[in-house]
Amino acid sequence: MSDGATILHADLDSFYASVEQRDDPTLRGRPVIVGGGVVLAASYEAKAYGVRTAMGGGQARRLCPSAVVVAPRMSAYSQASADVFEVFRDTTPLVEPLSVDEAFLDVGGLRRVSGDPVDIAARLREQVYDRVGLPITVGIARTKFLAKVASQEAKPDGLLLVPPERELEFLHPLPVRRLWGVGAKTAEKLRSHGIDTVAQVAELSESTLASMLGGAMGRQLYCLSRNIDRRRVQTGHRRRSVGAQRALGRQRPSPAELDAVVIGLIDRITRRMRCAERTGRTVVLRLRFDDFTRVTRAHTMARATASTAPILATARGLVTAAAPLIAERGITLIGFAVSNIDQDGGQQLELPLDGRGVATVDLDAAVDHVRRRYGATAVTRGVLVGRDSGLEMPHLPD
C-alpha cells in the first residue's frame, strides 16, 4: 500500500444520462431516463424521485411523471468513454479500467511534474469537462478500496481526499453496504446480528466474521473494515471473462423468443472472443426475475473454445435446467459470460467435424471475415431475421 493518498478513483456521473444532457441542452437540469422498457440510466434529477437503474420503465414513469424518456445511443456512449479514457491516459500512464465509465489512476510518481494528487484530480475533472463535456467524480485515498468509497461519497460531480491519518475516521461511520462484496443478502445477515456500520464490522475478529459469512467473505470484510488493501493499480491485464446480457422487460417471452435471445447473446460473445483471439471453458448464465432476485448457473466444458456451436449448446443446456425457475418467477434479464479464459491468448486451431469425422469449413471464420469486410450486420442468423437483437452495451476492449 502507498504511504500517501495517491490512488484516484474516477467515476463518471450517471454516464448515459449525462451524455444525453450534454448533447441536448433542453435536457439539462431535467429528470432524464435512458431506456423505455427497462431503465438503463437515470439523471440525478430523476434519481431524486426514486428512479433507479434496472427498474421497469412503467414504475419509473409513475415515480417521476415529468421525466423525459430517451432511447439509448450506444455509439455515443462508446465514443464518450473513449474520449474520457484519453484524458485519463494523458494524466498518468498508470490507468486500470474498471468499466466504460470508471477507472483507477495511480499518480504517486507525478508530484514533481504535476503537483499533489488533489491538484491532479482537480485538473483531471476540468479536462474531462472541457474536452468531453461530462461531469466526473474523483475519490483520492491510499488504497483502491477507499478511493472508490471516497468517490461514492463525493457524488455527484465532486472531489474527495481521504488523508491517511483520517482513514478509519472516514470509513467506520459508513453503512456496511459500502464494503466491497456486501450486497443485500450479506447486509441482511449482518443486520440480523445487530451490525449496521463498518465500525461494528471492525470490532469483530476474522474468525467471528468467517463463522457468520464464510471464510472468504469473513477474511475480506475483516481486511476492508480496517482499510487493508494491498492491490496495486494494474495496467494492460486482459479481462477474465467475456459477456453480454439483455433486459427483457416484464412481458414473459415464449420459449422460442427466449431461445432467439440466447442465440443472439452467444453469437455476440463468441464474435468478440474470436476478434480478441481468446478462448474459454466455462459458460455462466445469469438470470434476474420479476422480483429482482438473481441466480447464477455455470457449466465447464471439456476444452477451451471460441466456436459458437459448443458454447451455444452449453448455454441452451443451462437455460433448459433453469426453465422451472423461469416459469415460476418470470424473467426480466438474461446474461451469459464465458470465463476460464486462456491466459496466453491462444486461438482454437481444430476445424469442426461433420458426422463422418471429416473436417469441414470453419463457418465462424467465414462469417467473421464477411462481417469485418462488410459490417457486423452483413450476416445474420436466420432465426434472428426480423427480431429485435437488443442493445449491445459499450464495453472495454477485450
KEKE-3310 file (N, C-alpha, C; in steps of 0.2 Angstrom, whole numbers, plus 5000, padded with zeros to 4 digits):
npx = (5004:5002:5012:5006:4991:4988:4981:4968:4951:4941:4925:4912:4897:4881:4882:4876:4865:4870:4878:4867:4861:4872:4872:4860:4854:4842:4838:4845:4846:4834:4824:4830:4827:4835:4831:4817:4808:4816:4825:4840:4848:4848:4846:4853:4843:4831:4834:4832:4818:4817:4820:4829:4843:4839:4826:4809:4802:4788:4786:4796:4791:4779:4784:4791:4783:4786:4798:4809:4810:4822:4828:4842:4858:4870:4882:4886:4889:4900:4909:4911:4916:4928:4934:4935:4944:4955:4959:4961:4973:4981:4984:4990:5001:4998:4984:4970:4957:4940:4927:4917:4915:4923:4938:4954:4967:4985:4994:5006:5019:5020:5022:5032:5031:5018:5011:5002:4991:4978:4978:4981:4969:4959:4963:4961:4947:4943:4948:4941:4928:4930:4935:4927:4915:4908:4902:4912:4917:4929:4938:4951:4963:4973:4972:4965:4952:4947:4948:4938:4927:4927:4924:4911:4905:4907:4899:4886:4898:4910:4924:4935:4946:4954:4963:4978:4979:4967:4959:4951:4943:4935:4930:4923:4910:4902:4889:4887:4885:4894:4906:4916:4908:4898:4882:4864:4859:4870:4871:4859:4861:4871:4864:4855:4863:4864:4873:4877:4885:4902:4911:4906:4908:4922:4925:4924:4932:4942:4939:4926:4919:4920:4913:4901:4899:4906:4922:4930:4923:4922:4936:4938:4930:4935:4948:4945:4937:4946:4953:4963:4971:4980:4982:4988:4987:4984:4989:4986:4981:4972:4955:4945:4934:4921:4907:4889:4872:4854:4841:4824:4812:4795:4786:4783:4794:4791:4796:4803:4805:4814:4824:4829:4834:4845:4853:4857:4864:4875:4881:4885:4895:4904:4909:4916:4925:4933:4938:4946:4955:4953:4950:4938:4932:4922:4905:4893:4878:4867:4853:4839:4825:4806:4805:4816:4826:4841:4849:4863:4871:4882:4893:4906:4916:4924:4935:4944:4937:4932:4922:4906:4895:4898:4898:4885:4877:4880:4875:4862:4859:4860:4850:4839:4839:4836:4823:4812:4812:4812:4799:4791:4795:4796:4805:4817:4829:4842:4858:4875:4891:4908:4920:4935:4945:4958:4975:4986:4981:4979:4972:4958:4962:4958:4948:4930:4920:4912:4897:4904:4916:4925:4935:4927:4922:4927:4914:4912:4924:4922:4911:4915:4924:4917:4909:4919:4923:4911:4903:4895:4882:4881:4879:4867:4860:4848:4837:4836:4832:4822:4820:4821:4837:4841:4851:4868:4879:4890:4908:4923:4939:4942)
npy = (4994:5011:5025:5037:5046:5042:5036:5037:5036:5038:5042:5043:5053:5047:5041:5037:5046:5058:5060:5061:5073:5082:5082:5087:5101:5105:5096:5098:5099:5093:5079:5064:5049:5035:5023:5014:5002:4996:5004:5010:5020:5034:5052:5063:5071:5063:5052:5058:5056:5043:5035:5021:5012:4998:4997:4994:5002:5007:5008:5018:5029:5031:5035:5046:5057:5068:5065:5064:5053:5045:5036:5024:5028:5019:5020:5033:5033:5025:5032:5043:5037:5032:5045:5050:5041:5044:5056:5051:5044:5054:5060:5051:5037:5025:5018:5009:5002:5000:4999:5005:5018:5021:5021:5017:5027:5029:5041:5043:5045:5057:5070:5080:5084:5086:5091:5089:5075:5080:5092:5086:5078:5088:5095:5085:5083:5095:5094:5083:5088:5100:5094:5083:5086:5081:5078:5072:5062:5061:5051:5051:5042:5031:5018:5007:5002:5012:5023:5021:5021:5034:5041:5037:5043:5056:5060:5069:5074:5078:5080:5071:5069:5057:5058:5049:5049:5050:5039:5028:5036:5042:5030:5021:5026:5023:5014:4996:4992:4999:4992:4982:4968:4967:4964:4965:4953:4949:4960:4960:4948:4952:4963:4955:4951:4963:4972:4986:4996:5000:5001:4993:4981:4981:4979:4965:4949:4940:4926:4926:4933:4925:4914:4918:4922:4914:4908:4915:4928:4932:4935:4945:4955:4958:4963:4974:4982:4988:4995:4988:4984:4978:4979:4984:4997:4991:4989:4985:4972:4958:4955:4943:4937:4936:4944:4946:4954:4954:4965:4961:4966:4966:4958:4941:4931:4919:4901:4900:4913:4917:4908:4913:4925:4920:4914:4926:4933:4924:4923:4936:4936:4926:4931:4942:4936:4929:4939:4945:4935:4925:4911:4901:4891:4889:4892:4904:4907:4920:4926:4937:4939:4943:4948:4955:4947:4937:4923:4913:4901:4889:4880:4870:4866:4853:4857:4872:4885:4895:4894:4896:4885:4875:4882:4888:4877:4873:4884:4884:4872:4876:4885:4877:4869:4879:4882:4878:4887:4900:4899:4899:4911:4921:4932:4945:4949:4942:4935:4930:4924:4920:4912:4907:4910:4908:4911:4914:4919:4910:4904:4893:4879:4868:4862:4861:4846:4835:4823:4812:4813:4821:4835:4851:4866:4881:4888:4899:4907:4911:4918:4928:4934:4940:4949:4958:4963:4969:4974:4973:4969:4962:4948:4938:4927:4916:4913:4925:4935:4949:4950:4960:4963:4968:4979:4982:4984:4997:4992:4988:4986:4969)
npz = (5000:4997:5005:5005:5000:4985:4975:4963:4961:4948:4942:4931:4931:4932:4919:4905:4905:4907:4895:4886:4891:4889:4875:4871:4875:4880:4889:4901:4918:4920:4924:4917:4909:4903:4891:4888:4891:4901:4914:4909:4913:4924:4926:4939:4943:4940:4949:4961:4963:4966:4955:4948:4941:4931:4935:4931:4916:4917:4931:4934:4927:4934:4946:4943:4934:4926:4920:4906:4893:4885:4870:4870:4865:4860:4852:4854:4868:4869:4861:4870:4881:4876:4874:4887:4893:4886:4891:4904:4902:4897:4909:4918:4915:4922:4922:4927:4920:4925:4921:4907:4912:4923:4932:4940:4944:4946:4954:4960:4957:4951:4957:4957:4943:4941:4952:4968:4973:4974:4967:4954:4952:4952:4940:4931:4932:4927:4914:4909:4908:4900:4888:4885:4890:4901:4918:4931:4945:4958:4969:4981:4989:5000:4997:4984:4987:4997:4989:4980:4988:4993:4981:4979:4990:4987:4976:4968:4955:4961:4972:4983:4996:5006:5019:5025:5039:5043:5039:5045:5053:5043:5037:5046:5051:5040:5031:5031:5018:5010:5010:4999:4991:4999:4998:4996:5003:5011:5019:5026:5033:5041:5048:5055:5065:5072:5066:5058:5053:5047:5057:5067:5061:5060:5074:5076:5076:5063:5063:5069:5060:5049:5053:5053:5039:5031:5026:5015:5013:5026:5029:5019:5023:5036:5033:5024:5032:5040:5031:5024:5010:4998:4985:4969:4957:4941:4925:4908:4909:4904:4901:4912:4908:4895:4891:4889:4890:4891:4894:4897:4900:4907:4901:4898:4889:4875:4874:4862:4858:4869:4866:4855:4859:4867:4857:4850:4860:4863:4850:4849:4860:4857:4845:4849:4856:4847:4839:4848:4850:4860:4870:4880:4894:4903:4904:4909:4916:4919:4928:4930:4940:4941:4953:4955:4961:4959:4950:4947:4936:4930:4919:4915:4901:4892:4885:4880:4870:4856:4848:4841:4841:4851:4863:4862:4863:4876:4883:4880:4887:4900:4901:4899:4911:4920:4917:4925:4936:4929:4923:4935:4942:4933:4921:4919:4915:4906:4905:4899:4901:4896:4904:4913:4904:4892:4896:4888:4876:4866:4851:4846:4836:4829:4816:4814:4814:4803:4802:4799:4804:4797:4793:4791:4783:4792:4798:4807:4806:4792:4793:4801:4793:4783:4790:4795:4784:4778:4787:4804:4803:4791:4789:4796:4808:4803:4812:4819:4810:4807:4820:4836:4840:4852:4863:4861:4873:4878:4880:4888:4879:4874)
capx = (5000:5006:5012:5002:4985:4990:4976:4962:4945:4937:4919:4908:4891:4875:4885:4872:4860:4874:4879:4861:4860:4877:4871:4853:4854:4835:4838:4850:4843:4828:4824:4830:4828:4838:4828:4809:4806:4820:4829:4847:4852:4844:4850:4852:4836:4827:4835:4829:4811:4817:4821:4835:4844:4836:4819:4804:4800:4782:4787:4800:4787:4775:4788:4793:4779:4789:4804:4810:4812:4826:4831:4849:4863:4876:4888:4888:4892:4906:4914:4912:4920:4935:4937:4937:4950:4961:4960:4965:4980:4985:4985:4995:5001:4995:4977:4966:4949:4935:4921:4917:4914:4926:4945:4959:4973:4990:4998:5011:5026:5019:5021:5036:5029:5011:5008:5000:4986:4972:4979:4980:4962:4955:4964:4958:4940:4942:4949:4935:4923:4932:4936:4922:4908:4904:4904:4915:4918:4935:4940:4958:4965:4980:4971:4960:4946:4945:4947:4932:4922:4928:4921:4904:4903:4908:4895:4889:4902:4913:4931:4936:4953:4954:4970:4980:4978:4959:4955:4946:4938:4930:4927:4919:4903:4898:4885:4891:4885:4900:4911:4915:4906:4892:4875:4858:4859:4875:4869:4854:4864:4875:4859:4852:4867:4865:4879:4874:4891:4908:4914:4904:4912:4929:4926:4924:4938:4941:4936:4919:4916:4920:4908:4894:4898:4910:4929:4932:4920:4925:4943:4938:4927:4940:4953:4942:4934:4952:4957:4969:4970:4987:4982:4991:4984:4987:4988:4987:4979:4967:4949:4945:4928:4918:4899:4883:4866:4849:4835:4818:4805:4790:4782:4786:4795:4789:4802:4806:4808:4820:4830:4832:4839:4851:4857:4860:4869:4881:4884:4889:4900:4909:4912:4921:4931:4937:4941:4951:4959:4953:4946:4936:4930:4916:4899:4890:4871:4864:4845:4836:4817:4802:4805:4823:4831:4845:4853:4869:4872:4888:4895:4913:4916:4930:4941:4943:4935:4929:4917:4899:4891:4898:4896:4878:4874:4881:4871:4855:4858:4859:4843:4834:4840:4833:4817:4806:4813:4810:4792:4788:4796:4797:4812:4817:4835:4846:4865:4880:4898:4912:4926:4941:4949:4965:4980:4991:4978:4979:4966:4957:4965:4955:4942:4924:4920:4905:4895:4909:4923:4929:4935:4923:4924:4925:4909:4913:4929:4920:4906:4919:4928:4912:4907:4924:4923:4905:4900:4893:4875:4881:4877:4863:4857:4841:4832:4836:4830:4816:4819:4825:4843:4843:4856:4875:4881:4898:4912:4930:4942:4943)
capy = (5000:5018:5029:5043:5046:5044:5032:5041:5033:5042:5039:5047:5053:5045:5041:5038:5051:5064:5061:5064:5080:5086:5083:5090:5106:5106:5091:5099:5101:5090:5072:5061:5042:5032:5017:5014:4996:4995:5010:5009:5025:5040:5058:5064:5074:5058:5048:5061:5054:5036:5031:5018:5008:4991:4997:4994:5009:5009:5010:5024:5035:5033:5039:5053:5058:5073:5063:5064:5046:5045:5030:5024:5029:5016:5023:5040:5032:5022:5037:5047:5033:5033:5051:5051:5037:5048:5061:5048:5042:5060:5062:5046:5030:5020:5018:5002:5002:4995:4999:5011:5025:5022:5018:5019:5030:5030:5047:5043:5047:5063:5076:5085:5087:5088:5093:5084:5072:5084:5096:5082:5076:5094:5096:5079:5084:5101:5092:5079:5093:5104:5091:5079:5089:5077:5079:5066:5062:5058:5050:5050:5038:5027:5011:5007:5001:5018:5028:5020:5023:5041:5044:5036:5048:5063:5061:5069:5080:5080:5078:5070:5066:5054:5058:5043:5049:5050:5034:5025:5041:5042:5024:5017:5028:5022:5008:4990:4991:5002:4987:4978:4962:4967:4966:4965:4947:4949:4966:4957:4943:4956:4966:4951:4951:4969:4975:4991:5001:4997:5001:4987:4975:4981:4976:4958:4945:4937:4920:4928:4935:4919:4909:4921:4924:4910:4910:4921:4934:4935:4937:4951:4961:4959:4967:4980:4987:4991:4998:4984:4983:4979:4978:4990:4999:4987:4991:4981:4965:4956:4953:4936:4934:4940:4943:4951:4952:4958:4966:4958:4969:4962:4953:4935:4928:4912:4898:4902:4920:4916:4904:4918:4930:4916:4914:4932:4934:4919:4925:4942:4935:4922:4935:4946:4932:4927:4945:4946:4929:4922:4905:4900:4884:4890:4896:4906:4910:4925:4927:4941:4938:4948:4951:4957:4942:4934:4917:4911:4894:4888:4874:4870:4862:4849:4861:4879:4886:4902:4892:4897:4880:4871:4887:4889:4871:4873:4890:4881:4867:4880:4888:4872:4867:4884:4883:4878:4894:4905:4898:4901:4918:4926:4934:4952:4950:4936:4936:4925:4926:4914:4913:4902:4912:4906:4916:4916:4922:4906:4903:4887:4878:4862:4863:4857:4839:4833:4817:4806:4814:4824:4842:4855:4873:4884:4893:4905:4911:4913:4924:4934:4938:4944:4955:4963:4967:4972:4977:4967:4966:4959:4942:4937:4920:4916:4914:4932:4940:4952:4951:4965:4960:4971:4984:4980:4989:4998:4988:4989:4981:4963)
capz = (5000:4996:5011:5004:4996:4978:4971:4961:4958:4944:4940:4928:4935:4928:4912:4899:4905:4906:4888:4883:4893:4886:4868:4870:4880:4883:4894:4906:4924:4920:4925:4911:4909:4896:4890:4890:4895:4907:4915:4908:4917:4926:4929:4946:4944:4941:4955:4967:4963:4967:4949:4948:4935:4930:4936:4925:4914:4920:4938:4934:4925:4939:4951:4940:4928:4922:4917:4899:4892:4878:4868:4871:4859:4862:4849:4858:4874:4867:4860:4876:4885:4873:4875:4894:4894:4883:4897:4910:4900:4897:4916:4920:4912:4926:4922:4927:4918:4929:4916:4902:4915:4929:4932:4945:4942:4951:4952:4965:4954:4947:4961:4954:4937:4940:4958:4973:4970:4974:4961:4948:4952:4950:4933:4928:4932:4922:4907:4906:4907:4895:4882:4884:4892:4906:4925:4934:4952:4959:4976:4982:4995:5000:4994:4979:4990:5000:4984:4977:4993:4993:4975:4980:4995:4984:4971:4961:4952:4967:4973:4990:4998:5012:5021:5028:5046:5045:5035:5049:5055:5037:5034:5051:5052:5034:5032:5029:5011:5007:5009:4993:4992:5004:4994:5001:5007:5016:5023:5030:5038:5046:5052:5060:5071:5075:5063:5053:5051:5046:5063:5070:5057:5063:5081:5076:5073:5057:5064:5070:5053:5045:5056:5051:5032:5027:5026:5010:5014:5033:5028:5015:5027:5041:5030:5021:5038:5043:5026:5022:5003:4995:4977:4966:4951:4936:4918:4902:4910:4899:4905:4913:4905:4890:4892:4886:4893:4888:4898:4893:4902:4911:4896:4898:4882:4874:4874:4855:4859:4874:4863:4850:4863:4869:4851:4849:4865:4862:4844:4851:4864:4853:4840:4852:4859:4841:4837:4853:4850:4866:4871:4887:4895:4907:4902:4915:4915:4925:4927:4935:4940:4941:4960:4955:4964:4954:4951:4943:4935:4926:4917:4912:4895:4892:4882:4879:4863:4854:4842:4843:4842:4858:4868:4862:4866:4884:4886:4880:4892:4906:4901:4900:4918:4924:4915:4930:4939:4924:4923:4941:4944:4927:4920:4917:4912:4905:4903:4898:4901:4896:4909:4912:4898:4891:4898:4883:4870:4860:4847:4844:4830:4825:4812:4816:4810:4801:4805:4797:4807:4792:4794:4787:4783:4798:4797:4811:4802:4786:4795:4804:4788:4780:4795:4796:4777:4775:4793:4808:4801:4784:4790:4802:4809:4801:4817:4821:4805:4809:4828:4839:4843:4859:4863:4863:4878:4877:4884:4887:4874:4876)
cpx = (5004:5006:5007:4996:4986:4986:4970:4957:4941:4931:4914:4901:4885:4877:4881:4868:4864:4876:4873:4860:4866:4875:4864:4853:4847:4834:4841:4845:4836:4829:4824:4831:4830:4835:4821:4807:4809:4824:4836:4851:4847:4848:4849:4845:4831:4828:4832:4822:4811:4819:4828:4836:4841:4829:4815:4802:4794:4782:4791:4796:4782:4778:4790:4789:4782:4795:4804:4813:4816:4828:4839:4853:4870:4883:4891:4891:4899:4911:4916:4917:4927:4938:4939:4943:4956:4963:4964:4972:4984:4987:4991:4995:4998:4988:4974:4959:4945:4929:4922:4917:4918:4933:4949:4964:4978:4994:5004:5018:5026:5020:5026:5034:5022:5008:5006:4994:4979:4972:4978:4973:4958:4956:4961:4950:4938:4943:4944:4929:4924:4932:4931:4915:4904:4907:4907:4917:4925:4936:4947:4959:4971:4978:4965:4953:4943:4944:4940:4926:4922:4924:4913:4901:4903:4903:4889:4893:4906:4921:4932:4942:4952:4961:4972:4978:4971:4955:4950:4941:4933:4926:4922:4912:4899:4894:4889:4890:4891:4906:4910:4913:4899:4886:4870:4857:4864:4874:4864:4856:4868:4870:4856:4856:4868:4871:4876:4880:4897:4912:4912:4907:4919:4930:4926:4931:4937:4937:4928:4916:4915:4915:4901:4893:4902:4917:4932:4929:4922:4931:4943:4935:4932:4945:4950:4940:4940:4956:4963:4968:4977:4987:4984:4986:4987:4985:4989:4985:4973:4961:4949:4938:4925:4911:4895:4877:4860:4843:4829:4811:4801:4786:4786:4787:4793:4796:4806:4809:4814:4826:4833:4837:4845:4856:4860:4865:4876:4884:4888:4895:4906:4912:4917:4927:4936:4941:4947:4956:4959:4948:4944:4933:4923:4911:4895:4883:4869:4857:4843:4828:4813:4803:4812:4828:4835:4848:4858:4870:4878:4889:4902:4914:4923:4936:4939:4941:4932:4923:4910:4895:4892:4896:4888:4875:4874:4876:4864:4854:4857:4852:4838:4834:4836:4826:4811:4807:4810:4802:4788:4789:4797:4804:4812:4824:4839:4853:4869:4887:4902:4918:4931:4944:4956:4970:4985:4988:4978:4972:4964:4959:4962:4949:4936:4923:4913:4903:4900:4915:4927:4929:4931:4925:4922:4921:4910:4918:4926:4915:4910:4922:4923:4910:4913:4925:4917:4901:4897:4886:4875:4878:4873:4861:4850:4836:4831:4834:4823:4815:4823:4831:4845:4849:4863:4878:4888:4902:4919:4933:4943:4950)
cpy = (5006:5021:5035:5042:5047:5040:5036:5036:5038:5039:5044:5047:5052:5045:5042:5044:5058:5065:5064:5071:5085:5087:5086:5095:5107:5101:5093:5102:5098:5083:5068:5053:5039:5025:5017:5008:4995:5001:5008:5014:5031:5046:5058:5067:5069:5053:5051:5059:5046:5032:5028:5014:5001:4991:4997:5001:5011:5012:5017:5030:5036:5037:5046:5055:5063:5071:5063:5057:5047:5038:5030:5025:5026:5018:5029:5038:5029:5027:5041:5043:5033:5039:5053:5047:5040:5053:5057:5046:5048:5062:5057:5040:5024:5021:5011:5003:4997:4994:5004:5017:5026:5019:5021:5022:5031:5036:5048:5046:5054:5070:5081:5088:5089:5091:5087:5081:5076:5089:5092:5080:5082:5096:5091:5081:5090:5098:5087:5083:5097:5100:5086:5081:5085:5078:5072:5067:5059:5057:5049:5047:5034:5020:5012:5006:5008:5023:5028:5022:5031:5044:5043:5041:5055:5065:5065:5075:5083:5078:5077:5066:5063:5054:5052:5043:5049:5045:5031:5030:5042:5036:5021:5020:5025:5015:5002:4989:4995:4997:4983:4971:4961:4969:4965:4959:4947:4955:4963:4952:4947:4960:4962:4950:4958:4974:4979:4995:4997:4997:4995:4981:4975:4979:4969:4955:4942:4930:4921:4929:4929:4914:4912:4921:4919:4913:4916:4927:4937:4938:4944:4957:4963:4964:4974:4985:4990:4994:4994:4981:4984:4978:4985:4991:4995:4989:4985:4973:4964:4954:4945:4933:4939:4938:4947:4949:4956:4958:4964:4962:4965:4957:4947:4932:4921:4908:4899:4909:4920:4913:4909:4923:4926:4916:4920:4934:4930:4921:4931:4940:4931:4926:4939:4942:4930:4933:4947:4940:4926:4916:4904:4893:4884:4894:4898:4909:4914:4927:4932:4940:4944:4952:4954:4953:4939:4927:4917:4904:4894:4881:4874:4864:4858:4852:4868:4880:4893:4900:4893:4891:4876:4876:4888:4883:4871:4878:4887:4876:4871:4883:4883:4870:4872:4885:4883:4885:4899:4905:4900:4908:4923:4928:4941:4953:4943:4938:4930:4928:4919:4916:4907:4903:4910:4912:4918:4918:4917:4905:4896:4885:4873:4865:4859:4851:4838:4826:4811:4807:4818:4832:4846:4862:4876:4890:4900:4910:4914:4919:4930:4938:4942:4950:4960:4967:4971:4975:4971:4965:4963:4952:4941:4930:4921:4917:4921:4937:4942:4953:4957:4961:4963:4976:4980:4985:4990:4994:4990:4985:4975:4960)
cpz = (5000:5003:5011:5000:4989:4973:4970:4959:4954:4941:4937:4931:4930:4920:4906:4899:4905:4899:4885:4885:4890:4878:4866:4876:4884:4889:4901:4912:4924:4921:4919:4913:4903:4896:4892:4894:4901:4908:4914:4912:4918:4928:4936:4948:4944:4947:4961:4968:4965:4961:4950:4942:4936:4933:4930:4923:4916:4927:4938:4932:4930:4945:4949:4934:4924:4919:4909:4897:4885:4876:4869:4865:4861:4859:4852:4864:4874:4866:4866:4880:4883:4874:4882:4895:4891:4888:4902:4908:4899:4904:4919:4916:4916:4927:4922:4926:4923:4924:4911:4905:4921:4928:4938:4941:4948:4949:4957:4963:4951:4951:4959:4948:4936:4947:4963:4970:4969:4968:4954:4947:4949:4943:4929:4927:4927:4915:4904:4905:4901:4888:4880:4886:4897:4913:4927:4941:4954:4967:4976:4989:4994:4997:4989:4982:4993:4995:4981:4982:4993:4987:4976:4985:4992:4979:4973:4960:4958:4967:4981:4991:5005:5015:5025:5035:5048:5041:5039:5052:5049:5036:5040:5052:5046:5035:5029:5021:5007:5006:5003:4995:4996:5000:4999:5005:5013:5021:5028:5035:5043:5051:5057:5066:5074:5072:5057:5050:5050:5052:5067:5067:5060:5070:5081:5073:5067:5058:5065:5064:5049:5047:5053:5043:5028:5027:5022:5012:5021:5032:5024:5019:5033:5039:5028:5027:5041:5038:5024:5015:5000:4988:4974:4959:4945:4929:4913:4904:4906:4904:4906:4911:4900:4891:4889:4890:4890:4893:4894:4895:4906:4907:4896:4891:4881:4874:4867:4856:4864:4870:4858:4853:4865:4863:4850:4854:4864:4856:4845:4855:4860:4848:4843:4854:4853:4839:4842:4854:4857:4866:4878:4887:4899:4905:4908:4913:4921:4923:4932:4934:4941:4948:4961:4959:4958:4955:4946:4942:4930:4924:4913:4907:4896:4889:4880:4872:4862:4849:4845:4845:4849:4863:4868:4865:4873:4886:4886:4885:4899:4907:4902:4907:4922:4922:4920:4934:4935:4924:4929:4943:4939:4926:4917:4913:4911:4902:4903:4899:4900:4900:4908:4905:4898:4893:4893:4876:4864:4857:4846:4837:4826:4822:4814:4811:4808:4804:4804:4800:4802:4793:4789:4787:4790:4797:4801:4808:4796:4788:4797:4799:4784:4784:4795:4789:4776:4781:4797:4806:4794:4784:4797:4802:4807:4806:4820:4816:4807:4816:4830:4842:4850:4858:4865:4867:4877:4882:4883:4882:4877:4877)
residu = (MET:SER:ASP:GLY:ALA:THR:ILE:LEU:HIS:ALA:ASP:LEU:ASP:SER:PHE:TYR:ALA:SER:VAL:GLU:GLN:ARG:ASP:ASP:PRO:THR:LEU:ARG:GLY:ARG:PRO:VAL:ILE:VAL:GLY:GLY:GLY:VAL:VAL:LEU:ALA:ALA:SER:TYR:GLU:ALA:LYS:ALA:TYR:GLY:VAL:ARG:THR:ALA:MET:GLY:GLY:GLY:GLN:ALA:ARG:ARG:LEU:CYS:PRO:SER:ALA:VAL:VAL:VAL:ALA:PRO:ARG:MET:SER:ALA:TYR:SER:GLN:ALA:SER:ALA:ASP:VAL:PHE:GLU:VAL:PHE:ARG:ASP:THR:THR:PRO:LEU:VAL:GLU:PRO:LEU:SER:VAL:ASP:GLU:ALA:PHE:LEU:ASP:VAL:GLY:GLY:LEU:ARG:ARG:VAL:SER:GLY:ASP:PRO:VAL:ASP:ILE:ALA:ALA:ARG:LEU:ARG:GLU:GLN:VAL:TYR:ASP:ARG:VAL:GLY:LEU:PRO:ILE:THR:VAL:GLY:ILE:ALA:ARG:THR:LYS:PHE:LEU:ALA:LYS:VAL:ALA:SER:GLN:GLU:ALA:LYS:PRO:ASP:GLY:LEU:LEU:LEU:VAL:PRO:PRO:GLU:ARG:GLU:LEU:GLU:PHE:LEU:HIS:PRO:LEU:PRO:VAL:ARG:ARG:LEU:TRP:GLY:VAL:GLY:ALA:LYS:THR:ALA:GLU:LYS:LEU:ARG:SER:HIS:GLY:ILE:ASP:THR:VAL:ALA:GLN:VAL:ALA:GLU:LEU:SER:GLU:SER:THR:LEU:ALA:SER:MET:LEU:GLY:GLY:ALA:MET:GLY:ARG:GLN:LEU:TYR:CYS:LEU:SER:ARG:ASN:ILE:ASP:ARG:ARG:ARG:VAL:GLN:THR:GLY:HIS:ARG:ARG:ARG:SER:VAL:GLY:ALA:GLN:ARG:ALA:LEU:GLY:ARG:GLN:ARG:PRO:SER:PRO:ALA:GLU:LEU:ASP:ALA:VAL:VAL:ILE:GLY:LEU:ILE:ASP:ARG:ILE:THR:ARG:ARG:MET:ARG:CYS:ALA:GLU:ARG:THR:GLY:ARG:THR:VAL:VAL:LEU:ARG:LEU:ARG:PHE:ASP:ASP:PHE:THR:ARG:VAL:THR:ARG:ALA:HIS:THR:MET:ALA:ARG:ALA:THR:ALA:SER:THR:ALA:PRO:ILE:LEU:ALA:THR:ALA:ARG:GLY:LEU:VAL:THR:ALA:ALA:ALA:PRO:LEU:ILE:ALA:GLU:ARG:GLY:ILE:THR:LEU:ILE:GLY:PHE:ALA:VAL:SER:ASN:ILE:ASP:GLN:ASP:GLY:GLY:GLN:GLN:LEU:GLU:LEU:PRO:LEU:ASP:GLY:ARG:GLY:VAL:ALA:THR:VAL:ASP:LEU:ASP:ALA:ALA:VAL:ASP:HIS:VAL:ARG:ARG:ARG:TYR:GLY:ALA:THR:ALA:VAL:THR:ARG:GLY:VAL:LEU:VAL:GLY:ARG:ASP:SER:GLY:LEU:GLU:MET:PRO:HIS:LEU:PRO:ASP)
# end
